[in-house]
């Protein structure tokens, strides 16, 4: 994995962290902009879908004998897609669990 790819992944992680963080503005009278949860979830699902499509396309290109596609790049892309899908599945499971817990609360 090249340093450019590592830096891109790190930058994506920093961007997502800053989007998820709840940073207060310096002016207490200013309105706090909160990220839209549904939009964040939708963007995350789309990003996982994009990673899976990219990995699938790279694998198909490698299987077809494309000399510009390296086996190690294909394997890394497949692992990234797998890890991101597993993480999204865990998020979904935790959301369902939280929903069930809230629904079982007595009012």
PyMOL commands that set and color helices and strands:
alter all, ss='L'
color gray80, all
select helices_A, chain A and resi 3-20+37-63+71-103
alter helices_A, ss='H'
color red, helices_A
deselect
rebuild
show_as cartoon
